[in-house]
Amino acid sequence: MRKSSAKQQQEVERVKPQSEKVHQTLILDPAQRRRLQQQMQQKELGTFAQSSIALHHQFNPKFQTLFQPCNLMGAVQLIEDFNTHVSVDWSPRKAVKKTVVATGTTTNS
């Protein structure tokens, strides 16, 4: 009797981890949270712009919605052009050490 109950217990333990799901929580720092919020707002504004244009464009082909700024595509293109033509050094700068000379004046080294 003990052997059969021990066998059943082993089978339950072997099956148990497969049925349990481990839930992982994504934790964002404040900068990541702001970036995510901004991206979500941009997608929402894009949706508003599309639905607004679809609704009004048939009656007024020159209709322009405030949800889609007229210079947005040009601004995005300008940034892309800038990034392809200008290389920006994002490496951290070395701190300039300041030493105090016995006379009391500060010099850069």
C-alpha positions as CSV (number, residue, x, y, z in Angstrom):
1,M,0.0,0.0,0.0
2,R,2.8,2.4,0.8
3,K,4.6,1.7,-2.4
4,S,1.5,2.5,-4.5
5,S,0.8,5.7,-2.7
6,A,4.5,6.7,-2.9
7,K,4.4,6.0,-6.7
8,Q,1.3,8.1,-7.1
9,Q,2.9,10.9,-5.1
10,Q,6.0,10.8,-7.4
11,E,3.7,10.9,-10.5
12,V,1.8,13.9,-9.1
13,E,5.1,15.8,-8.4
14,R,6.4,15.0,-11.9
15,V,3.2,16.3,-13.5
16,K,2.8,19.3,-11.2
17,P,5.6,21.5,-12.5
18,Q,4.2,21.2,-16.1
19,S,0.8,22.4,-15.1
20,E,2.0,25.3,-13.0
21,K,2.7,28.5,-15.0
22,V,5.4,30.9,-13.8
23,H,4.3,34.5,-14.3
24,Q,7.0,37.0,-14.8
25,T,6.5,40.6,-14.2
26,L,8.1,43.3,-16.4
27,I,9.5,46.1,-14.3
28,L,10.2,49.5,-16.1
29,D,12.3,52.3,-14.7
30,P,10.9,55.8,-15.0
31,A,12.6,56.6,-18.3
32,Q,11.3,53.4,-19.9
33,R,7.8,54.0,-18.5
34,R,7.8,57.5,-20.1
35,R,9.1,56.2,-23.4
36,L,6.4,53.5,-23.4
37,Q,3.7,56.0,-22.6
38,Q,4.8,58.3,-25.4
39,Q,4.8,55.4,-27.9
40,M,1.3,54.4,-26.9
41,Q,0.1,57.9,-27.2
42,Q,1.7,58.3,-30.6
43,K,-0.1,55.1,-31.8
44,E,-3.4,56.3,-30.4
45,L,-3.0,59.7,-32.1
46,G,-2.2,57.8,-35.3
47,T,-5.4,55.8,-35.0
48,F,-7.4,59.0,-34.4
49,A,-5.8,60.6,-37.5
50,Q,-6.6,57.6,-39.7
51,S,-10.2,57.4,-38.6
52,S,-10.7,61.2,-38.9
53,I,-9.3,61.2,-42.4
54,A,-11.4,58.2,-43.5
55,L,-14.5,59.9,-42.2
56,H,-14.0,63.4,-43.6
57,H,-11.9,62.8,-46.8
58,Q,-14.8,61.7,-48.9
59,F,-16.6,65.1,-48.3
60,N,-13.5,67.3,-48.3
61,P,-10.4,65.9,-50.1
62,K,-8.3,68.7,-48.7
63,F,-9.3,67.9,-45.1
64,Q,-6.4,67.9,-42.6
65,T,-6.7,66.6,-39.1
66,L,-5.0,68.1,-36.1
67,F,-4.1,64.5,-35.0
68,Q,-1.6,64.4,-37.8
69,P,0.6,67.5,-38.0
70,C,1.3,68.6,-41.5
71,N,5.1,68.7,-41.0
72,L,5.4,65.4,-39.2
73,M,6.7,63.3,-42.1
74,G,9.1,66.1,-43.1
75,A,10.4,66.3,-39.5
76,V,10.9,62.6,-39.3
77,Q,12.8,62.6,-42.7
78,L,15.0,65.5,-41.4
79,I,16.0,63.4,-38.4
80,E,16.7,60.4,-40.5
81,D,18.8,62.5,-42.9
82,F,20.7,64.1,-40.0
83,N,21.5,60.6,-38.5
84,T,22.8,59.3,-41.8
85,H,25.1,62.3,-42.5
86,V,26.3,63.2,-39.0
87,S,28.0,60.7,-36.7
88,V,27.4,61.5,-33.0
89,D,29.8,60.2,-30.4
90,W,27.6,59.0,-27.5
91,S,30.5,57.6,-25.5
92,P,30.8,59.0,-22.0
93,R,33.2,61.9,-21.6
94,K,36.2,61.6,-19.3
95,A,36.0,63.9,-16.4
96,V,38.6,66.7,-16.3
97,K,40.6,66.4,-13.1
98,K,41.2,69.6,-11.2
99,T,44.2,69.8,-8.9
100,V,44.7,72.4,-6.3
101,V,48.2,73.8,-6.3
102,A,49.8,74.9,-3.0
103,T,49.3,78.5,-4.0
104,G,45.6,78.1,-3.8
105,T,44.9,78.3,-7.5
106,T,43.0,75.7,-9.5
107,T,44.5,74.2,-12.6
108,N,43.1,71.8,-15.2
109,S,45.1,68.7,-16.1
